[in-house]
């Protein structure tokens, strides 16, 4: 199995075990979104500012690695024409289940974001990409593909993992790893992940996360940091995630 297939199997197991990011929204949450009361997350705890979206009615929106039935239903309730691409079958099942329950249309595709995206140039008005590129080794090709499939004036909203989480041990109080965290080239790091049933994860520098978007042609408009939501680093208010809003000129 390649590492992406390992990650898909791992996330499917997490979903079956009640993973926080694999629980679809309730009918009540859907109704609130229809009434204009909503929030979504790109990172663990801070809601994305509504101003980052603008008016979604009629907009073509891609949820990139955004399966699970959490964000896409909200965007559909707000009038967006939604497409979701994810590599976890369980996460895609949740998208279909919520769409059937609430009666909206959504295009659901299984795809590996390390490969060229199966979309035409300039197809989307907005890409919503919550934290997930920690599960891929190279992120710059993803930013280039996002740039390609967005219309001029289209927005990329991306949540990313800082490298801080990858240098510390399980108690988050000691530094145990060198960077980059790359289990494909470091067997000891792979053993750490296997012990924790954490799939295959990778650290990425700010040069890759921010610089990669700039190299692809994006203009960075706004950003904010976020914390883990639990654990020692969270208790110390140490930011470990980054959310960014960029535009294709």
N, C-alpha and C positions, 0 to 999 in steps of 0.2 A: 504494500500500500504506500502511495505517496503521502506526504504530510498533510495535504489538504483532505484526503479521504480519512485519515486518522482524526483530523479535527471535526469533520462532519459526523463521524461515529461518536466521538466524545461529546459533542454538543447534543446529539440526539439522546444520549444517556442522561445528560444533565437535565434536559427538558422532561424526560420521563420521571426524573427524581424531584421535579418541582423547582427547577432553576428559576431564579428571579426574572431573568431576561427572556424566559420562554413561556411566561404566563399571559395569555391573551386578555385584552381588556374585557370588562363586564358589559352587559347590555346597558346598565345605568351610566357607565362612563361614555358609551357611545351616544346615548341620549343627551348627556350634558354637552358633548362636543357638537352635536347637531344644534343645540341651543346657544352655542358660542362660548361655552365654558370648558376650557381644555388647557392642557400642558403636555409637552413631550420632552424626552431627555435625549441628549447626545452623549452625555457622560453620567456618572452614577447619581448625582444628587441635585444639580442645578437645572431647573427648567430652561429651555431655550427661549430667549426673548421673542415674543410674538412679532416684533418689528423685523426680525430676521427673515420672516416668511412673506410678508406683504399679504395681498389678497390671493388666496389659493384657488378661488373658484375658476374652473375651466383650465387650470394650469396642468401641464404634463409633468408629473413628479416621479422620479426614480428613487425607490428605497434600496440602496446598495448595501448588501449584507445586512439587511434590516428586517429579516423575517421574525415571526413570533406573534404577530397579531396585536402589537402594542402601539406602533406609530401610524402604520398605514391606515387602519380603520379611522383614526382621528382625521387624517388628511382627506380621506374619502368623505367623511361627514362634513368637512369644510368645503367640499365641492371639487377637489382635485381629481384628475384622471391618473390613477396610480398604477405603477408597475413596481413589483418587488422582485429582486434577484438575491438568492441566498443559496448556500451549498448544503444546508442542513434540511433533509426531508421533513423532520419533525417541525421545524420552524415554518416551513412552507405549508404543512398541514394546518397549522394554527391560522395562517392567513386565509386559507380557503374556508376554514370552519367559521371564522368571524364574518367573512363576506356572505356566506350562506345564511347565517343567523340574522344578519342585519339587512340583507337584500341589496348589496351594492356590487358593482362590477370592479374587478381588479385583475390585472395580468400578473400571473404568478409563474416565475421561471426559476428552474434550478440551474445555477451556473457558478463557475469558479472565477472569482474576480482577479486571479492571477493571469487569466487568459484574456484576450481581447473581448470586450463587452459585445453582446449580440444585438447591438442597436446601431441605427444609422447616425451619421453625423448630424449634430444639431437637433436631436430628437426631443430633448427635455428642457423644460424651463427651470427645474430645480432638482438637485440631487441631495438626498438626506442619507448621510453615511455615519451611523453611530459607531462607537468604539468596536472595531473588528480587525483593523489592519495589524494588530498585534499577533494575528494568526497567520500572517503571510511574511515571507522573507524579504521581498522587494516591494516597496510602496511607490516609488517614483513612476513605474508603469501604470499604476492605478490612477494616479493624478493625471497622467497624459490621456488616459482613456476617458476620465471624467470630463476633461477639457473638450475632448473630441465630440462627445455625445450631448453636450450642452449647447443650447442656442447662444448666440451673442447676447450678452446681457443676462444670461442665466446664472444662477447662484449654486455654489457648492457649500453645504453645511456639513462639516465633518467633526466627529469626536475622535480623539486619539489618546493613546496611553503615553504618559511620560516614561522615560527609562528608569525613574526612581524605583518603581516597584520591582524591577529586575535585578537591582544590586543588593537588596536586603534578603535576609533569611526569613523563615516562617514567622518568627516573632517580630519581624520588622525593626529590630533594635540593633542588629549587627549587619555590617556590610560583608557579603560572602561571595559576590560574583563580580567578575570583570565585565566590561562592555566591549563590543556589543554582546548581548545575550543571544546566542545563536546555537541552538541545540543540534543543528545539522553539522556543525563543525566542532562542537564541544560536547563530548560524550557525558561529562559530569553534569552539565546543564540538562541534557536529555534525561538523565537518571532522576534529577530533581523533579522534572515535570511528570515523569512516569509514576513516581512515588505519590504525587498529589493528584493523579488522574486529571492533569491540566491540559491535555492535548499537546500540541507543538506550538510554542509561542516564541516571539522574537521582540527584542527591544528595538526602538528606532530613535534616532537622534532628531533634534529640532531641525537640523539641516535637511534631513529626509522629509520630515512632516511639513514644515513651513517652506523651507527652501525648495523642496520638490514641487510644491504647488506653484511657486513663483517661476521655477524653471519651465513648468508646463505652460505658463502664460497667464495664470490667474493673478488677479490683484486682491491682496488681503485687505478686507474691509474692517473686520472686528474679530476679537477673540476674548475668551475668558478661561480661567483655570477652575479646576474642581478637585475634590478630595475623593478618597476611596469609599466613604460611606460607613466604614467600620475599621477597626484595627488601630495599631499604635500610631502609624503615620497620620491617620484620620484624627486621632485624639490630639495630636500635635499641630493640627491644621496645616499639614504639609501638602501642597498641591501635587497631584499625581496624574492628572488628566488635563487635556486642553481641548477646547471647542473653538472652531474657526468658521468664519463666514467669508467666502471669497466669491469673486465675480469673474466671469469670462468677458473681457472687453468686446 
